[in-house]
Amino acid sequence: MKSIYILLFLALTSCTSLKKNTNSNSSTEETKPTISKVIFLNYKVYKNPHQNIEFSFIDKIITEGNLKKNRYQEANSNSGDLICIQQDINSIAIDSIQIENPLIKNFEYADDSGKLNRKTIELDSTTLSIRMDLKPQTKFITLKLLSETNNSLLKIQL
């Protein structure tokens, strides 16, 4: 008689533990958060013989994480400023950032008398590194001159 009670007890406890496992697995699937990603893009920027800006793609790195949300964007634009646009499968813009002309560098320095001065140097070539929060639906990233909306300089597929 004792063996029947023991078998009945074991059967009930095994069923309840299976039921708990089934419920806990389904709840973890429902609350699974989407993983945020950051993309790092590297380009070679240079002036061609006609003094036009050209780009060549070096590489991209995609990693998990988030960028700080206080990105500063210039309200005014200058000649040679760029816009980097994330686009979906239909080439519709999802997100974008404005980038100052990478071939113009501003430096501050102290002169012989100790005063701070500013100097602007125009480069013939440089590397450009861009980092952005990568949107899940992004399929293309396009670089354009900010002043020319229909002329893309470089478009890469992810």
Stockholm file with secondary structure:
# STOCKHOLM 1.0

chainA/1-158         MKSIYILLFLALTSCTSLKKNTNSNSSTEETKPTISKVIFLNYKVYKNPHQNIEFSFIDKIITEGNLKKNRYQEANSNSGDLICIQQDINSIAIDSIQIENPLIKNFEYADDSGKLNRKTIELDSTTLSIRMDLKPQTKFITLKLLSETNNSLLKIQL
#=GR chainA/1-158 SS CHHHHHHHHHHHHHHHHHHHHHHHHHHHHHTCCCCCEEEEEEEEEEECTTSCEEEEEEEEEEEECCCCSCCCCCSSCCTTCEEEEEECTTCCEEEEEEECCTTEEEEEEECTTSCEEEEEEECSEEEEEEEEEECTTCCEEEEEETTCTTCEEEEEEC
#=GC SS_cons         CHHHHHHHHHHHHHHHHHHHHHHHHHHHHHTCCCCCEEEEEEEEEEECTTSCEEEEEEEEEEEECCCCSCCCCCSSCCTTCEEEEEECTTCCEEEEEEECCTTEEEEEEECTTSCEEEEEEECSEEEEEEEEEECTTCCEEEEEETTCTTCEEEEEEC
//
